[in-house]
């Protein structure tokens, strides 16, 4: 499993009454940064590498497809990314969502976020905010800031779940700890202005309790 990303800031959220969820096109970075780099190389290894032709997008797609069909969750996620972006294959949102689902069911958090985005936007699947929330929650529980931020927005707007500022602030605060930039902090301040001191305290308490439980699960 990949480390939780910290690129929530401008990629998944921006100011407004309803913040957009993770942009799937950004996920292409995971494919080429994660798959192409295999660690430090010696000079001899580097010279051998340089002699080999760079695989074409179509060849990369076929390689990933073989791994994905064998049940490799990361390959399944990356295959979904390629379908989303039309890289090495014709763009096909339905196929992208299908591969994201396979990876998400294996517990791949990035795939869960991408699938949540697909449901939120109706991209390759029927638009369903309840399903979007469900998949964001799975990734959020794994500590992924993108998902936590998106879940906070859904609670704040009452989309896919009943509106709940306490839960919204809880998830936004958790995302702010893990994310770079100030987007979540700005949104948290906006939420706090709509809440009573007691509600803010309850949101902070829930965030602390979640963090303690999360740390125990990691041990």
C-alpha positions as CSV (number, residue, x, y, z in Angstrom):
1,X,0.0,0.0,0.0
2,X,1.2,3.4,-0.9
3,X,1.8,6.1,1.8
4,X,-1.1,8.4,2.4
5,X,-0.7,11.4,0.1
6,X,-0.4,14.9,1.4
7,X,-1.5,16.8,-1.7
8,X,-4.9,17.7,-0.6
9,X,-4.7,21.5,-0.7
10,X,-5.6,22.8,-4.1
11,X,-6.0,19.4,-5.7
12,X,-9.1,18.3,-3.9
13,X,-10.6,21.4,-2.2
14,X,-11.1,25.0,-2.9
15,X,-13.2,27.7,-1.2
16,X,-16.9,27.6,-2.0
17,X,-20.2,26.2,-0.7
18,X,-19.4,22.8,-2.1
19,X,-15.8,21.9,-2.6
20,X,-14.9,19.6,-5.5
21,X,-13.5,16.2,-4.6
22,X,-10.2,14.7,-5.7
23,X,-9.4,15.4,-9.3
24,X,-8.7,12.0,-10.9
25,X,-6.4,13.4,-13.5
26,X,-4.0,14.3,-10.7
27,X,-3.7,10.6,-9.9
28,X,-1.6,10.0,-13.0
29,X,1.4,11.1,-10.9
30,X,1.0,8.0,-8.8
31,X,1.4,5.9,-11.9
32,X,4.7,7.3,-13.2
33,X,6.4,8.4,-10.0
34,X,5.5,5.2,-8.1
35,X,5.9,2.7,-10.9
36,X,8.8,4.1,-12.8
37,X,11.2,4.7,-9.9
38,X,12.8,1.6,-8.4
39,X,15.3,3.1,-6.1
40,X,18.9,4.2,-6.5
41,X,20.9,2.6,-9.4
42,X,24.5,1.9,-9.8
43,X,26.4,3.4,-12.7
44,X,26.4,0.0,-14.6
45,X,22.6,-0.4,-13.9
46,X,22.0,3.1,-15.2
47,X,23.9,2.5,-18.4
48,X,21.9,-0.7,-19.1
49,X,18.7,1.2,-18.4
50,X,19.7,3.9,-20.8
51,X,20.2,1.4,-23.6
52,X,16.7,0.1,-23.2
53,X,13.9,1.9,-25.2
54,X,11.3,3.6,-23.1
55,X,8.1,1.6,-23.1
56,X,5.3,3.2,-25.1
57,X,2.1,4.2,-23.3
58,X,0.4,1.2,-25.0
59,X,3.2,-1.1,-23.7
60,X,2.9,0.3,-20.2
61,X,-0.9,-0.3,-20.4
62,X,-0.5,-3.9,-21.4
63,X,2.0,-4.6,-18.6
64,X,-0.3,-3.1,-16.0
65,X,-3.3,-4.9,-17.5
66,X,-1.5,-8.3,-17.0
67,X,-0.8,-7.4,-13.3
68,X,-4.2,-6.0,-12.7
69,X,-5.9,-9.2,-14.1
70,X,-3.8,-11.2,-11.7
71,X,-5.3,-9.3,-8.8
72,X,-2.6,-6.7,-8.1
73,X,-4.5,-3.8,-6.4
74,X,-1.9,-1.1,-7.2
75,X,-1.9,-2.2,-10.9
76,X,-5.7,-2.1,-10.9
77,X,-5.7,1.4,-9.5
78,X,-3.1,2.6,-12.1
79,X,-5.1,0.9,-14.9
80,X,-8.1,2.9,-13.8
81,X,-5.9,6.1,-13.9
82,X,-4.9,5.3,-17.5
83,X,-8.5,4.8,-18.6
84,X,-9.4,8.0,-16.9
85,X,-6.8,10.0,-18.7
86,X,-6.8,8.1,-22.0
87,X,-3.2,7.3,-21.6
88,X,-2.1,4.2,-23.6
89,X,-5.8,3.3,-24.2
90,X,-9.0,5.1,-25.3
91,X,-10.5,7.1,-22.5
92,X,-13.2,5.1,-20.8
93,X,-14.7,6.3,-17.5
94,X,-16.8,3.2,-17.1
95,X,-13.7,0.9,-17.4
96,X,-11.8,3.3,-15.1
97,X,-14.5,3.0,-12.4
98,X,-14.6,-0.8,-12.8
99,X,-10.9,-1.1,-12.1
100,X,-11.0,1.5,-9.3
101,X,-13.7,-0.7,-7.7
102,X,-11.6,-3.8,-7.9
103,X,-8.7,-2.1,-6.2
104,X,-10.9,-0.3,-3.7
105,X,-12.4,-3.7,-2.7
106,X,-8.8,-4.8,-1.9
107,X,-8.5,-1.9,0.5
108,X,-6.5,0.5,-1.8
109,X,-7.2,3.9,-0.4
110,X,-6.3,5.9,-3.5
111,X,-8.7,3.7,-5.5
112,X,-11.4,4.3,-2.8
113,X,-10.9,8.1,-3.2
114,X,-11.0,7.9,-7.0
115,X,-14.2,5.7,-6.8
116,X,-15.8,8.2,-4.4
117,X,-15.0,11.0,-6.9
118,X,-16.5,8.9,-9.7
119,X,-19.7,8.5,-7.8
120,X,-19.8,12.1,-6.7
121,X,-19.5,13.3,-10.3
122,X,-21.4,10.5,-12.1
123,X,-18.2,9.7,-14.0
124,X,-18.4,6.1,-15.4
125,X,-21.1,5.2,-12.8
126,X,-24.5,6.5,-11.9
127,X,-24.2,9.6,-9.8
128,X,-24.7,8.6,-6.2
129,X,-23.6,10.9,-3.3
130,X,-24.3,8.2,-0.7
131,X,-21.9,5.8,-2.4
132,X,-19.4,8.7,-2.7
133,X,-19.5,9.2,1.0
134,X,-19.1,5.5,1.7
135,X,-15.9,5.2,-0.4
136,X,-14.5,8.4,1.0
137,X,-15.1,7.2,4.5
138,X,-13.2,3.9,3.8
139,X,-10.1,5.9,2.7
140,X,-10.6,8.5,5.5
141,X,-10.5,5.8,8.1
142,X,-7.1,4.7,6.7
143,X,-5.8,8.2,7.4
144,X,-5.8,9.7,3.9
145,X,-6.2,13.5,4.0
146,X,-7.9,13.8,0.6
147,X,-10.7,11.5,1.7
148,X,-11.0,13.2,5.2
149,X,-11.2,16.6,3.6
150,X,-13.8,15.5,1.1
151,X,-15.8,13.7,3.8
152,X,-15.8,16.9,5.8
153,X,-17.2,18.8,2.9
154,X,-20.0,16.3,2.4
155,X,-21.0,16.6,6.0
156,X,-20.8,20.4,5.9
157,X,-23.1,20.6,2.8
158,X,-25.3,17.7,3.8
159,X,-24.6,15.8,0.6
160,X,-24.9,12.1,0.8
161,X,-25.3,12.4,4.6
162,X,-27.4,14.6,6.9
163,X,-25.7,17.9,7.5
164,X,-23.6,17.8,10.6
165,X,-21.1,20.6,11.3
166,X,-19.5,18.6,14.2
167,X,-18.6,15.7,11.9
168,X,-17.6,18.2,9.2
169,X,-15.2,20.0,11.5
170,X,-13.8,16.7,12.9
171,X,-12.8,15.4,9.5
172,X,-11.6,18.7,8.3
173,X,-9.3,19.1,11.4
174,X,-8.0,15.6,10.8
175,X,-7.2,16.4,7.2
176,X,-5.5,19.7,8.2
177,X,-3.0,17.7,10.3
178,X,-2.0,15.6,7.3
179,X,-2.3,18.0,4.4
180,X,0.0,20.6,3.1
181,X,-1.2,24.2,2.7
182,X,-3.9,26.1,4.5
183,X,-7.1,25.0,2.6
184,X,-8.4,22.8,5.4
185,X,-7.6,25.4,8.1
186,X,-9.4,28.1,6.2
187,X,-12.5,25.8,5.7
188,X,-12.3,24.8,9.4
189,X,-12.4,28.5,10.4
190,X,-15.5,29.0,8.2
191,X,-17.2,26.0,9.8
192,X,-16.3,27.2,13.3
193,X,-18.1,30.5,12.7
194,X,-21.3,28.6,12.2
195,X,-20.9,26.6,15.4
196,X,-21.3,27.0,19.1
197,X,-18.3,26.6,21.5
198,X,-19.8,23.4,22.7
199,X,-20.1,22.0,19.1
200,X,-16.5,23.0,18.4
201,X,-15.3,21.3,21.5
202,X,-17.2,18.1,20.6
203,X,-15.6,18.1,17.1
204,X,-12.2,18.5,18.6
205,X,-12.9,15.7,21.1
206,X,-14.1,13.3,18.3
207,X,-11.0,14.1,16.3
208,X,-8.7,13.3,19.2
209,X,-10.6,10.1,19.9
210,X,-10.3,9.1,16.2
211,X,-6.5,9.8,16.3
212,X,-6.0,7.7,19.3
213,X,-7.9,4.8,17.8
214,X,-6.1,5.2,14.5
215,X,-2.7,5.1,16.2
216,X,-3.7,1.9,18.1
217,X,-4.7,0.2,14.8
218,X,-1.4,1.0,13.2
219,X,0.6,-0.8,16.0
